[in-house]
Amino acid sequence: MHAPPAPPHRVPTRGEILLLGTLTAFGALTIDLYLPTLPSIARTFAVAPATVQLTFSAFFIGMAIGQLFYGPLSDRIGRRPAVLIGCVVYVAASLACTLAPSIEWLIAGRFAQALGCCAGMVVARAVVRDRYDHRDSARIFSLLVLVLAVAPLVAPTVGGWLAMAFSWRAVFFALALFGMAVGTAVWFRLDESRSAETEAKARGESVVGAYLDLLRSRRLLGYTLVSACNGATLFSYIATAPDLVIDIWGFSQSQFGLIFAIIAVGVIGSSQINRRLLLHYSPDRILGVACLFAVGFGMALLAAALMDASKWWILAGLFAVLTSNGFIAANALAGALNVDPLRAGTTSGLFGAANFALGAVASATAAALHDGTPVPVAKVIAAALVMATIAYYGLARPR
């Protein structure tokens, strides 16, 4: 049985890009909106910053587990039903976080939030692969960054305003309203894209069997590790940045939002350059070169941290490292989804689960090693980028 051919050079509508980009940004917005509130949460529950950072680890673990569930589910019952189920879970979890009486309750609520919002991310990736081929899907994923980047550009600032005007609980109420809006948009605007061939294949095999078969693919494993290791740099930064930037370096919450916005602009720029490069070069060629540049930036960041360079040099290093994500993420994702198009949902779930699982490990490691300097996070970032480069050239690179 063969996958149905994707429409050649199909041009997406603005509405389609906006909706798929919003689904893609579901997790990022859920993280970024409450970043400035972390110190307030710590004060409310009288706990250490490291304890509050467990809300990140719980969220990442929930994202990893949830995507393994929603991926095969979207292949079996369809893209729309899967994401609608996730929206219901997300809204309920967000309201639970709003009412959290303890840090333990909040950690559990963040885990449940992740179980809900990851459905949108899984489905958005699968829908793109349903409708576009390898090269075109890489270009679409780069285009979706324009919507995805709104989260770090706007969310920290909005979260800070909500927290100052009301309290950190208002942030989670706002997320509940956002979940309702996304569910409504999916109900009325998202057309089903799963093919009959995909449904037949999903119903004819077990979920475990499908995952085991995918894991036997050297190239899929390579692309997944490239993305997961590269993404670990962003997760590590997100988990440690509030304490490092606000509490240690002394920046205000609004300045922290500005720093996040500047980095987001870098990611936007690199992703759009990547979209242009894809008109002339293959996704794999761009990915290979980008991995080499990224590991170079990672080593430079580590050297600056070890030499106790100024915070401006550290921020410049972080900007370079995180900006390289624009050349890596879309191309690695497109490559992974191209390995077995009939299992686009299951592949999307495996790909996303690996990204968030490694992100949880990386962020927890960076937080555990935190010593009031940027050295721990720089070490985690450098190690992750070395592993990403090895994964591409050792596994994913076409032979």
URWONOR-V126353 format. One line per field, one symbol per residue. phi: phi as a letter, one per 20 degrees, with the letter a starting at -180 (. if undefined). burial: # if it has 24 or more other C-alpha atoms within 12 Angstrom, else .. Layout:
BEGIN
phi: ???
burial: ???
END
This chain:
BEGIN
phi: .dffffgflfefffffffffffffegffffeffdgfegffffffelcfgfffffffgfffffffffffefgffffedoffgfffgffffffffffffgegebffffffffffgffefffffffgffffffdcegfffffffffffgegffgffdggfffffffffcafffffffffffffffgfffgeceefdfeffffffffebeffffffffffefffffgffgfffffffffffffdfgfffefeenfefffffffffffffffffffffgfffffccfgfffffffffffffffffffffffelffffffffffffffffgfedgffffffffefbgfdgffffffffffffffffffffffffegcncefgfffffffffffffffffecegfc
burial: ..#..#.....#...###########################......##################################################.#..#.###########################################################...#################.##...#.####.###.##....#..##..##..#############################......##.####################.##...#####################.##........#######################################################.#.######################.###..
END
